[in-house]
Amino acid sequence: MITEYIEEALRRARYEIIEDEDPYYGEVVELKGVWATGKTLEQCRENLKDVIEGWILLSLKKGLPIPKLGDCEIKEMQEAVA
């Protein structure tokens, strides 16, 4: 579930070249505050993947909503009380 969500987020990412020490910049517009840079596009994508994963974990820990991306959705599972 989380892997599929990260892959969908990476498919939606937008990349550009900026004037910086790490010239590749990527962000996922639907995920507020999720962005990364890198010296190469591949490094930027790997960094962005790590940021997305951390963003998901922090959102779950704080009980923040995680937007649905296409068919991918992450919901907190409720334990059944017997």
PDB file of N, CA, C and O in Angstrom:
ATOM      1  N   MET A   1       0.828  -1.194   0.000  1.00  0.00           N
ATOM      2  CA  MET A   1       0.000   0.000   0.000  1.00  0.00           C
ATOM      3  C   MET A   1       0.872   1.258   0.000  1.00  0.00           C
ATOM      4  O   MET A   1       0.647   2.156  -0.811  1.00  0.00           O
ATOM      5  N   ILE A   2       1.846   1.337   0.877  1.00  0.00           N
ATOM      6  CA  ILE A   2       2.701   2.528   0.940  1.00  0.00           C
ATOM      7  C   ILE A   2       3.592   2.609  -0.296  1.00  0.00           C
ATOM      8  O   ILE A   2       3.803   3.691  -0.844  1.00  0.00           O
ATOM      9  N   THR A   3       4.115   1.458  -0.736  1.00  0.00           N
ATOM     10  CA  THR A   3       4.981   1.439  -1.917  1.00  0.00           C
ATOM     11  C   THR A   3       4.231   1.949  -3.138  1.00  0.00           C
ATOM     12  O   THR A   3       4.761   2.755  -3.902  1.00  0.00           O
ATOM     13  N   GLU A   4       3.003   1.484  -3.325  1.00  0.00           N
ATOM     14  CA  GLU A   4       2.208   1.917  -4.470  1.00  0.00           C
ATOM     15  C   GLU A   4       1.915   3.414  -4.398  1.00  0.00           C
ATOM     16  O   GLU A   4       1.914   4.102  -5.418  1.00  0.00           O
ATOM     17  N   TYR A   5       1.667   3.911  -3.193  1.00  0.00           N
ATOM     18  CA  TYR A   5       1.389   5.337  -3.013  1.00  0.00           C
ATOM     19  C   TYR A   5       2.624   6.162  -3.380  1.00  0.00           C
ATOM     20  O   TYR A   5       2.513   7.178  -4.066  1.00  0.00           O
ATOM     21  N   ILE A   6       3.789   5.728  -2.926  1.00  0.00           N
ATOM     22  CA  ILE A   6       5.041   6.439  -3.235  1.00  0.00           C
ATOM     23  C   ILE A   6       5.286   6.433  -4.741  1.00  0.00           C
ATOM     24  O   ILE A   6       5.662   7.456  -5.312  1.00  0.00           O
ATOM     25  N   GLU A   7       5.077   5.290  -5.385  1.00  0.00           N
ATOM     26  CA  GLU A   7       5.266   5.202  -6.835  1.00  0.00           C
ATOM     27  C   GLU A   7       4.314   6.133  -7.574  1.00  0.00           C
ATOM     28  O   GLU A   7       4.709   6.775  -8.548  1.00  0.00           O
ATOM     29  N   GLU A   8       3.069   6.214  -7.125  1.00  0.00           N
ATOM     30  CA  GLU A   8       2.103   7.122  -7.752  1.00  0.00           C
ATOM     31  C   GLU A   8       2.516   8.574  -7.535  1.00  0.00           C
ATOM     32  O   GLU A   8       2.406   9.396  -8.445  1.00  0.00           O
ATOM     33  N   ALA A   9       2.984   8.888  -6.343  1.00  0.00           N
ATOM     34  CA  ALA A   9       3.442  10.251  -6.063  1.00  0.00           C
ATOM     35  C   ALA A   9       4.617  10.609  -6.970  1.00  0.00           C
ATOM     36  O   ALA A   9       4.678  11.723  -7.490  1.00  0.00           O
ATOM     37  N   LEU A  10       5.545   9.682  -7.163  1.00  0.00           N
ATOM     38  CA  LEU A  10       6.694   9.938  -8.044  1.00  0.00           C
ATOM     39  C   LEU A  10       6.242  10.126  -9.492  1.00  0.00           C
ATOM     40  O   LEU A  10       6.834  10.925 -10.219  1.00  0.00           O
ATOM     41  N   ARG A  11       5.208   9.408  -9.921  1.00  0.00           N
ATOM     42  CA  ARG A  11       4.691   9.601 -11.285  1.00  0.00           C
ATOM     43  C   ARG A  11       4.088  10.996 -11.447  1.00  0.00           C
ATOM     44  O   ARG A  11       4.106  11.557 -12.543  1.00  0.00           O
ATOM     45  N   ARG A  12       3.556  11.555 -10.366  1.00  0.00           N
ATOM     46  CA  ARG A  12       2.938  12.880 -10.424  1.00  0.00           C
ATOM     47  C   ARG A  12       3.932  14.021 -10.187  1.00  0.00           C
ATOM     48  O   ARG A  12       3.584  15.193 -10.328  1.00  0.00           O
ATOM     49  N   ALA A  13       5.156  13.675  -9.829  1.00  0.00           N
ATOM     50  CA  ALA A  13       6.158  14.698  -9.501  1.00  0.00           C
ATOM     51  C   ALA A  13       6.488  15.553 -10.722  1.00  0.00           C
ATOM     52  O   ALA A  13       6.456  15.096 -11.864  1.00  0.00           O
ATOM     53  N   ARG A  14       6.804  16.799 -10.433  1.00  0.00           N
ATOM     54  CA  ARG A  14       7.237  17.752 -11.467  1.00  0.00           C
ATOM     55  C   ARG A  14       8.677  18.111 -11.161  1.00  0.00           C
ATOM     56  O   ARG A  14       9.049  18.354 -10.013  1.00  0.00           O
ATOM     57  N   TYR A  15       9.483  18.140 -12.219  1.00  0.00           N
ATOM     58  CA  TYR A  15      10.913  18.409 -12.062  1.00  0.00           C
ATOM     59  C   TYR A  15      11.307  19.628 -12.875  1.00  0.00           C
ATOM     60  O   TYR A  15      10.718  19.927 -13.914  1.00  0.00           O
ATOM     61  N   GLU A  16      12.318  20.322 -12.374  1.00  0.00           N
ATOM     62  CA  GLU A  16      12.876  21.452 -13.115  1.00  0.00           C
ATOM     63  C   GLU A  16      14.337  21.619 -12.723  1.00  0.00           C
ATOM     64  O   GLU A  16      14.792  21.095 -11.707  1.00  0.00           O
ATOM     65  N   ILE A  17      15.049  22.352 -13.543  1.00  0.00           N
ATOM     66  CA  ILE A  17      16.450  22.656 -13.257  1.00  0.00           C
ATOM     67  C   ILE A  17      16.500  24.071 -12.698  1.00  0.00           C
ATOM     68  O   ILE A  17      15.959  25.007 -13.286  1.00  0.00           O
ATOM     69  N   ILE A  18      17.157  24.209 -11.553  1.00  0.00           N
ATOM     70  CA  ILE A  18      17.272  25.511 -10.895  1.00  0.00           C
ATOM     71  C   ILE A  18      18.750  25.888 -10.779  1.00  0.00           C
ATOM     72  O   ILE A  18      19.632  25.044 -10.939  1.00  0.00           O
ATOM     73  N   GLU A  19      18.999  27.133 -10.505  1.00  0.00           N
ATOM     74  CA  GLU A  19      20.380  27.582 -10.297  1.00  0.00           C
ATOM     75  C   GLU A  19      20.736  27.357  -8.840  1.00  0.00           C
ATOM     76  O   GLU A  19      20.422  28.174  -7.974  1.00  0.00           O
ATOM     77  N   ASP A  20      21.399  26.232  -8.580  1.00  0.00           N
ATOM     78  CA  ASP A  20      21.741  25.844  -7.224  1.00  0.00           C
ATOM     79  C   ASP A  20      22.869  24.822  -7.295  1.00  0.00           C
ATOM     80  O   ASP A  20      23.171  24.290  -8.363  1.00  0.00           O
ATOM     81  N   GLU A  21      23.483  24.555  -6.155  1.00  0.00           N
ATOM     82  CA  GLU A  21      24.517  23.521  -6.078  1.00  0.00           C
ATOM     83  C   GLU A  21      23.951  22.159  -6.491  1.00  0.00           C
ATOM     84  O   GLU A  21      24.634  21.370  -7.144  1.00  0.00           O
ATOM     85  N   ASP A  22      22.705  21.892  -6.108  1.00  0.00           N
ATOM     86  CA  ASP A  22      21.965  20.712  -6.552  1.00  0.00           C
ATOM     87  C   ASP A  22      20.909  21.205  -7.531  1.00  0.00           C
ATOM     88  O   ASP A  22      19.823  21.608  -7.114  1.00  0.00           O
ATOM     89  N   PRO A  23      21.213  21.179  -8.834  1.00  0.00           N
ATOM     90  CA  PRO A  23      20.361  21.863  -9.814  1.00  0.00           C
ATOM     91  C   PRO A  23      19.025  21.200 -10.143  1.00  0.00           C
ATOM     92  O   PRO A  23      18.159  21.841 -10.739  1.00  0.00           O
ATOM     93  N   TYR A  24      18.838  19.948  -9.775  1.00  0.00           N
ATOM     94  CA  TYR A  24      17.564  19.291 -10.079  1.00  0.00           C
ATOM     95  C   TYR A  24      16.619  19.429  -8.891  1.00  0.00           C
ATOM     96  O   TYR A  24      16.961  19.096  -7.757  1.00  0.00           O
ATOM     97  N   TYR A  25      15.432  19.925  -9.183  1.00  0.00           N
ATOM     98  CA  TYR A  25      14.418  20.172  -8.168  1.00  0.00           C
ATOM     99  C   TYR A  25      13.165  19.389  -8.547  1.00  0.00           C
ATOM    100  O   TYR A  25      12.737  19.419  -9.701  1.00  0.00           O
ATOM    101  N   GLY A  26      12.583  18.694  -7.586  1.00  0.00           N
ATOM    102  CA  GLY A  26      11.344  17.964  -7.838  1.00  0.00           C
ATOM    103  C   GLY A  26      10.366  18.176  -6.699  1.00  0.00           C
ATOM    104  O   GLY A  26      10.762  18.326  -5.543  1.00  0.00           O
ATOM    105  N   GLU A  27       9.084  18.186  -7.037  1.00  0.00           N
ATOM    106  CA  GLU A  27       8.054  18.337  -6.023  1.00  0.00           C
ATOM    107  C   GLU A  27       6.804  17.568  -6.430  1.00  0.00           C
ATOM    108  O   GLU A  27       6.572  17.291  -7.606  1.00  0.00           O
ATOM    109  N   VAL A  28       6.010  17.235  -5.421  1.00  0.00           N
ATOM    110  CA  VAL A  28       4.706  16.619  -5.648  1.00  0.00           C
ATOM    111  C   VAL A  28       3.689  17.642  -5.174  1.00  0.00           C
ATOM    112  O   VAL A  28       3.488  17.826  -3.974  1.00  0.00           O
ATOM    113  N   VAL A  29       3.056  18.298  -6.119  1.00  0.00           N
ATOM    114  CA  VAL A  29       2.165  19.417  -5.810  1.00  0.00           C
ATOM    115  C   VAL A  29       1.034  19.008  -4.873  1.00  0.00           C
ATOM    116  O   VAL A  29       0.646  19.785  -4.000  1.00  0.00           O
ATOM    117  N   GLU A  30       0.498  17.799  -5.041  1.00  0.00           N
ATOM    118  CA  GLU A  30      -0.632  17.353  -4.219  1.00  0.00           C
ATOM    119  C   GLU A  30      -0.240  17.108  -2.764  1.00  0.00           C
ATOM    120  O   GLU A  30      -1.108  17.054  -1.893  1.00  0.00           O
ATOM    121  N   LEU A  31       1.045  16.961  -2.492  1.00  0.00           N
ATOM    122  CA  LEU A  31       1.521  16.702  -1.133  1.00  0.00           C
ATOM    123  C   LEU A  31       2.245  17.948  -0.624  1.00  0.00           C
ATOM    124  O   LEU A  31       3.409  18.176  -0.953  1.00  0.00           O
ATOM    125  N   LYS A  32       1.557  18.738   0.170  1.00  0.00           N
ATOM    126  CA  LYS A  32       2.056  20.022   0.631  1.00  0.00           C
ATOM    127  C   LYS A  32       3.416  19.882   1.334  1.00  0.00           C
ATOM    128  O   LYS A  32       3.562  19.114   2.285  1.00  0.00           O
ATOM    129  N   GLY A  33       4.399  20.637   0.846  1.00  0.00           N
ATOM    130  CA  GLY A  33       5.716  20.664   1.462  1.00  0.00           C
ATOM    131  C   GLY A  33       6.648  19.547   1.023  1.00  0.00           C
ATOM    132  O   GLY A  33       7.752  19.425   1.554  1.00  0.00           O
ATOM    133  N   VAL A  34       6.229  18.728   0.064  1.00  0.00           N
ATOM    134  CA  VAL A  34       7.065  17.611  -0.383  1.00  0.00           C
ATOM    135  C   VAL A  34       7.875  18.033  -1.607  1.00  0.00           C
ATOM    136  O   VAL A  34       7.340  18.209  -2.702  1.00  0.00           O
ATOM    137  N   TRP A  35       9.185  18.191  -1.385  1.00  0.00           N
ATOM    138  CA  TRP A  35      10.095  18.549  -2.464  1.00  0.00           C
ATOM    139  C   TRP A  35      11.499  18.061  -2.121  1.00  0.00           C
ATOM    140  O   TRP A  35      11.802  17.755  -0.968  1.00  0.00           O
ATOM    141  N   ALA A  36      12.344  17.996  -3.142  1.00  0.00           N
ATOM    142  CA  ALA A  36      13.727  17.550  -2.939  1.00  0.00           C
ATOM    143  C   ALA A  36      14.588  18.081  -4.073  1.00  0.00           C
ATOM    144  O   ALA A  36      14.079  18.513  -5.107  1.00  0.00           O
ATOM    145  N   THR A  37      15.896  18.044  -3.867  1.00  0.00           N
ATOM    146  CA  THR A  37      16.852  18.441  -4.898  1.00  0.00           C
ATOM    147  C   THR A  37      17.897  17.335  -5.050  1.00  0.00           C
ATOM    148  O   THR A  37      17.952  16.398  -4.254  1.00  0.00           O
ATOM    149  N   GLY A  38      18.716  17.463  -6.083  1.00  0.00           N
ATOM    150  CA  GLY A  38      19.788  16.508  -6.296  1.00  0.00           C
ATOM    151  C   GLY A  38      20.739  16.991  -7.372  1.00  0.00           C
ATOM    152  O   GLY A  38      20.394  17.857  -8.177  1.00  0.00           O
ATOM    153  N   LYS A  39      21.925  16.433  -7.383  1.00  0.00           N
ATOM    154  CA  LYS A  39      22.924  16.790  -8.397  1.00  0.00           C
ATOM    155  C   LYS A  39      22.556  16.216  -9.760  1.00  0.00           C
ATOM    156  O   LYS A  39      22.942  16.771 -10.789  1.00  0.00           O
ATOM    157  N   THR A  40      21.808  15.100  -9.778  1.00  0.00           N
ATOM    158  CA  THR A  40      21.307  14.491 -11.011  1.00  0.00           C
ATOM    159  C   THR A  40      19.817  14.272 -10.848  1.00  0.00           C
ATOM    160  O   THR A  40      19.288  14.335  -9.738  1.00  0.00           O
ATOM    161  N   LEU A  41      19.140  14.014 -11.960  1.00  0.00           N
ATOM    162  CA  LEU A  41      17.711  13.729 -11.898  1.00  0.00           C
ATOM    163  C   LEU A  41      17.459  12.459 -11.084  1.00  0.00           C
ATOM    164  O   LEU A  41      16.505  12.397 -10.308  1.00  0.00           O
ATOM    165  N   GLU A  42      18.308  11.453 -11.259  1.00  0.00           N
ATOM    166  CA  GLU A  42      18.155  10.203 -10.518  1.00  0.00           C
ATOM    167  C   GLU A  42      18.299  10.439  -9.016  1.00  0.00           C
ATOM    168  O   GLU A  42      17.531   9.897  -8.221  1.00  0.00           O
ATOM    169  N   GLN A  43      19.285  11.250  -8.630  1.00  0.00           N
ATOM    170  CA  GLN A  43      19.486  11.556  -7.210  1.00  0.00           C
ATOM    171  C   GLN A  43      18.301  12.344  -6.663  1.00  0.00           C
ATOM    172  O   GLN A  43      17.863  12.111  -5.537  1.00  0.00           O
ATOM    173  N   CYS A  44      17.788  13.266  -7.452  1.00  0.00           N
ATOM    174  CA  CYS A  44      16.621  14.051  -7.045  1.00  0.00           C
ATOM    175  C   CYS A  44      15.426  13.125  -6.815  1.00  0.00           C
ATOM    176  O   CYS A  44      14.711  13.270  -5.823  1.00  0.00           O
ATOM    177  N   ARG A  45      15.208  12.173  -7.727  1.00  0.00           N
ATOM    178  CA  ARG A  45      14.090  11.223  -7.573  1.00  0.00           C
ATOM    179  C   ARG A  45      14.254  10.368  -6.317  1.00  0.00           C
ATOM    180  O   ARG A  45      13.285  10.132  -5.597  1.00  0.00           O
ATOM    181  N   GLU A  46      15.474   9.906  -6.054  1.00  0.00           N
ATOM    182  CA  GLU A  46      15.715   9.105  -4.849  1.00  0.00           C
ATOM    183  C   GLU A  46      15.476   9.935  -3.583  1.00  0.00           C
ATOM    184  O   GLU A  46      14.868   9.457  -2.625  1.00  0.00           O
ATOM    185  N   ASN A  47      15.960  11.182  -3.590  1.00  0.00           N
ATOM    186  CA  ASN A  47      15.745  12.074  -2.448  1.00  0.00           C
ATOM    187  C   ASN A  47      14.256  12.356  -2.262  1.00  0.00           C
ATOM    188  O   ASN A  47      13.757  12.386  -1.137  1.00  0.00           O
ATOM    189  N   LEU A  48      13.554  12.562  -3.370  1.00  0.00           N
ATOM    190  CA  LEU A  48      12.121  12.837  -3.304  1.00  0.00           C
ATOM    191  C   LEU A  48      11.375  11.618  -2.752  1.00  0.00           C
ATOM    192  O   LEU A  48      10.431  11.768  -1.976  1.00  0.00           O
ATOM    193  N   LYS A  49      11.790  10.437  -3.143  1.00  0.00           N
ATOM    194  CA  LYS A  49      11.189   9.207  -2.631  1.00  0.00           C
ATOM    195  C   LYS A  49      11.329   9.139  -1.107  1.00  0.00           C
ATOM    196  O   LYS A  49      10.374   8.796  -0.410  1.00  0.00           O
ATOM    197  N   ASP A  50      12.513   9.463  -0.594  1.00  0.00           N
ATOM    198  CA  ASP A  50      12.743   9.464   0.854  1.00  0.00           C
ATOM    199  C   ASP A  50      11.872  10.503   1.554  1.00  0.00           C
ATOM    200  O   ASP A  50      11.335  10.249   2.633  1.00  0.00           O
ATOM    201  N   VAL A  51      11.737  11.670   0.935  1.00  0.00           N
ATOM    202  CA  VAL A  51      10.912  12.739   1.522  1.00  0.00           C
ATOM    203  C   VAL A  51       9.443  12.311   1.568  1.00  0.00           C
ATOM    204  O   VAL A  51       8.759  12.543   2.565  1.00  0.00           O
ATOM    205  N   ILE A  52       8.960  11.689   0.496  1.00  0.00           N
ATOM    206  CA  ILE A  52       7.566  11.225   0.457  1.00  0.00           C
ATOM    207  C   ILE A  52       7.324  10.211   1.569  1.00  0.00           C
ATOM    208  O   ILE A  52       6.323  10.285   2.281  1.00  0.00           O
ATOM    209  N   GLU A  53       8.248   9.264   1.712  1.00  0.00           N
ATOM    210  CA  GLU A  53       8.106   8.248   2.755  1.00  0.00           C
ATOM    211  C   GLU A  53       8.064   8.883   4.149  1.00  0.00           C
ATOM    212  O   GLU A  53       7.219   8.528   4.970  1.00  0.00           O
ATOM    213  N   GLY A  54       8.969   9.812   4.409  1.00  0.00           N
ATOM    214  CA  GLY A  54       8.979  10.500   5.704  1.00  0.00           C
ATOM    215  C   GLY A  54       7.720  11.309   5.924  1.00  0.00           C
ATOM    216  O   GLY A  54       7.196  11.353   7.038  1.00  0.00           O
ATOM    217  N   TRP A  55       7.223  11.954   4.873  1.00  0.00           N
ATOM    218  CA  TRP A  55       5.999  12.755   4.957  1.00  0.00           C
ATOM    219  C   TRP A  55       4.813  11.868   5.317  1.00  0.00           C
ATOM    220  O   TRP A  55       3.976  12.244   6.138  1.00  0.00           O
ATOM    221  N   ILE A  56       4.742  10.688   4.702  1.00  0.00           N
ATOM    222  CA  ILE A  56       3.652   9.752   4.999  1.00  0.00           C
ATOM    223  C   ILE A  56       3.712   9.318   6.465  1.00  0.00           C
ATOM    224  O   ILE A  56       2.706   9.355   7.173  1.00  0.00           O
ATOM    225  N   LEU A  57       4.894   8.908   6.911  1.00  0.00           N
ATOM    226  CA  LEU A  57       5.041   8.436   8.289  1.00  0.00           C
ATOM    227  C   LEU A  57       4.709   9.526   9.301  1.00  0.00           C
ATOM    228  O   LEU A  57       4.037   9.264  10.298  1.00  0.00           O
ATOM    229  N   LEU A  58       5.175  10.741   9.051  1.00  0.00           N
ATOM    230  CA  LEU A  58       4.881  11.852   9.955  1.00  0.00           C
ATOM    231  C   LEU A  58       3.386  12.176   9.954  1.00  0.00           C
ATOM    232  O   LEU A  58       2.801  12.440  11.005  1.00  0.00           O
ATOM    233  N   SER A  59       2.776  12.154   8.775  1.00  0.00           N
ATOM    234  CA  SER A  59       1.338  12.421   8.679  1.00  0.00           C
ATOM    235  C   SER A  59       0.541  11.384   9.463  1.00  0.00           C
ATOM    236  O   SER A  59      -0.409  11.728  10.166  1.00  0.00           O
ATOM    237  N   LEU A  60       0.932  10.104   9.340  1.00  0.00           N
ATOM    238  CA  LEU A  60       0.241   9.055  10.087  1.00  0.00           C
ATOM    239  C   LEU A  60       0.427   9.248  11.590  1.00  0.00           C
ATOM    240  O   LEU A  60      -0.524   9.112  12.361  1.00  0.00           O
ATOM    241  N   LYS A  61       1.647   9.563  12.001  1.00  0.00           N
ATOM    242  CA  LYS A  61       1.932   9.742  13.427  1.00  0.00           C
ATOM    243  C   LYS A  61       1.126  10.893  14.022  1.00  0.00           C
ATOM    244  O   LYS A  61       0.648  10.803  15.153  1.00  0.00           O
ATOM    245  N   LYS A  62       0.976  11.975  13.257  1.00  0.00           N
ATOM    246  CA  LYS A  62       0.272  13.159  13.755  1.00  0.00           C
ATOM    247  C   LYS A  62      -1.226  13.126  13.455  1.00  0.00           C
ATOM    248  O   LYS A  62      -1.960  14.037  13.838  1.00  0.00           O
ATOM    249  N   GLY A  63      -1.674  12.077  12.773  1.00  0.00           N
ATOM    250  CA  GLY A  63      -3.093  11.971  12.447  1.00  0.00           C
ATOM    251  C   GLY A  63      -3.544  12.963  11.391  1.00  0.00           C
ATOM    252  O   GLY A  63      -4.713  13.347  11.357  1.00  0.00           O
ATOM    253  N   LEU A  64      -2.628  13.380  10.529  1.00  0.00           N
ATOM    254  CA  LEU A  64      -2.963  14.330   9.477  1.00  0.00           C
ATOM    255  C   LEU A  64      -3.525  13.598   8.264  1.00  0.00           C
ATOM    256  O   LEU A  64      -3.183  12.440   8.022  1.00  0.00           O
ATOM    257  N   PRO A  65      -4.387  14.269   7.501  1.00  0.00           N
ATOM    258  CA  PRO A  65      -4.956  13.600   6.326  1.00  0.00           C
ATOM    259  C   PRO A  65      -3.898  13.392   5.240  1.00  0.00           C
ATOM    260  O   PRO A  65      -3.018  14.228   5.040  1.00  0.00           O
ATOM    261  N   ILE A  66      -4.004  12.273   4.553  1.00  0.00           N
ATOM    262  CA  ILE A  66      -3.126  11.964   3.431  1.00  0.00           C
ATOM    263  C   ILE A  66      -4.021  11.910   2.198  1.00  0.00           C
ATOM    264  O   ILE A  66      -4.908  11.061   2.115  1.00  0.00           O
ATOM    265  N   PRO A  67      -3.797  12.812   1.235  1.00  0.00           N
ATOM    266  CA  PRO A  67      -4.697  12.856   0.080  1.00  0.00           C
ATOM    267  C   PRO A  67      -4.599  11.610  -0.792  1.00  0.00           C
ATOM    268  O   PRO A  67      -3.539  10.995  -0.911  1.00  0.00           O
ATOM    269  N   LYS A  68      -5.697  11.262  -1.382  1.00  0.00           N
ATOM    270  CA  LYS A  68      -5.752  10.157  -2.323  1.00  0.00           C
ATOM    271  C   LYS A  68      -5.067  10.600  -3.612  1.00  0.00           C
ATOM    272  O   LYS A  68      -5.288  11.717  -4.081  1.00  0.00           O
ATOM    273  N   LEU A  69      -4.241   9.733  -4.182  1.00  0.00           N
ATOM    274  CA  LEU A  69      -3.582  10.010  -5.459  1.00  0.00           C
ATOM    275  C   LEU A  69      -4.058   8.978  -6.467  1.00  0.00           C
ATOM    276  O   LEU A  69      -3.618   7.829  -6.440  1.00  0.00           O
ATOM    277  N   GLY A  70      -4.950   9.381  -7.349  1.00  0.00           N
ATOM    278  CA  GLY A  70      -5.523   8.419  -8.286  1.00  0.00           C
ATOM    279  C   GLY A  70      -6.281   7.355  -7.518  1.00  0.00           C
ATOM    280  O   GLY A  70      -7.192   7.663  -6.749  1.00  0.00           O
ATOM    281  N   ASP A  71      -5.899   6.088  -7.729  1.00  0.00           N
ATOM    282  CA  ASP A  71      -6.535   4.980  -7.019  1.00  0.00           C
ATOM    283  C   ASP A  71      -5.812   4.638  -5.721  1.00  0.00           C
ATOM    284  O   ASP A  71      -6.249   3.757  -4.981  1.00  0.00           O
ATOM    285  N   CYS A  72      -4.706   5.331  -5.440  1.00  0.00           N
ATOM    286  CA  CYS A  72      -3.890   5.021  -4.260  1.00  0.00           C
ATOM    287  C   CYS A  72      -4.352   5.846  -3.066  1.00  0.00           C
ATOM    288  O   CYS A  72      -4.509   7.065  -3.145  1.00  0.00           O
ATOM    289  N   GLU A  73      -4.563   5.143  -1.956  1.00  0.00           N
ATOM    290  CA  GLU A  73      -5.029   5.807  -0.746  1.00  0.00           C
ATOM    291  C   GLU A  73      -4.415   5.113   0.468  1.00  0.00           C
ATOM    292  O   GLU A  73      -4.308   3.887   0.510  1.00  0.00           O
ATOM    293  N   ILE A  74      -4.022   5.902   1.434  1.00  0.00           N
ATOM    294  CA  ILE A  74      -3.492   5.370   2.685  1.00  0.00           C
ATOM    295  C   ILE A  74      -4.444   5.797   3.789  1.00  0.00           C
ATOM    296  O   ILE A  74      -4.702   6.983   3.994  1.00  0.00           O
ATOM    297  N   LYS A  75      -4.956   4.806   4.489  1.00  0.00           N
ATOM    298  CA  LYS A  75      -5.866   5.072   5.603  1.00  0.00           C
ATOM    299  C   LYS A  75      -5.318   4.390   6.837  1.00  0.00           C
ATOM    300  O   LYS A  75      -4.702   3.328   6.750  1.00  0.00           O
ATOM    301  N   GLU A  76      -5.540   4.995   7.972  1.00  0.00           N
ATOM    302  CA  GLU A  76      -5.169   4.363   9.219  1.00  0.00           C
ATOM    303  C   GLU A  76      -6.151   3.223   9.482  1.00  0.00           C
ATOM    304  O   GLU A  76      -7.367   3.398   9.413  1.00  0.00           O
ATOM    305  N   MET A  77      -5.602   2.075   9.780  1.00  0.00           N
ATOM    306  CA  MET A  77      -6.463   0.912  10.037  1.00  0.00           C
ATOM    307  C   MET A  77      -6.880   0.905  11.501  1.00  0.00           C
ATOM    308  O   MET A  77      -6.070   1.139  12.398  1.00  0.00           O
ATOM    309  N   GLN A  78      -8.140   0.636  11.718  1.00  0.00           N
ATOM    310  CA  GLN A  78      -8.677   0.540  13.070  1.00  0.00           C
ATOM    311  C   GLN A  78      -8.631  -0.916  13.505  1.00  0.00           C
ATOM    312  O   GLN A  78      -8.995  -1.805  12.736  1.00  0.00           O
ATOM    313  N   GLU A  79      -8.191  -1.167  14.720  1.00  0.00           N
ATOM    314  CA  GLU A  79      -8.178  -2.526  15.245  1.00  0.00           C
ATOM    315  C   GLU A  79      -9.587  -2.903  15.680  1.00  0.00           C
ATOM    316  O   GLU A  79     -10.305  -2.108  16.287  1.00  0.00           O
ATOM    317  N   ALA A  80      -9.955  -4.106  15.360  1.00  0.00           N
ATOM    318  CA  ALA A  80     -11.273  -4.610  15.776  1.00  0.00           C
ATOM    319  C   ALA A  80     -11.227  -4.938  17.269  1.00  0.00           C
ATOM    320  O   ALA A  80     -10.276  -5.553  17.752  1.00  0.00           O
ATOM    321  N   VAL A  81     -12.243  -4.527  17.972  1.00  0.00           N
ATOM    322  CA  VAL A  81     -12.334  -4.810  19.407  1.00  0.00           C
ATOM    323  C   VAL A  81     -13.221  -6.047  19.560  1.00  0.00           C
ATOM    324  O   VAL A  81     -14.368  -6.067  19.113  1.00  0.00           O
ATOM    325  N   ALA A  82     -12.670  -7.068  20.194  1.00  0.00           N
ATOM    326  CA  ALA A  82     -13.426  -8.330  20.341  1.00  0.00           C
ATOM    327  C   ALA A  82     -14.256  -8.332  21.596  1.00  0.00           C
ATOM    328  O   ALA A  82     -14.951  -9.309  21.875  1.00  0.00           O
TER     329      ALA A  82
END
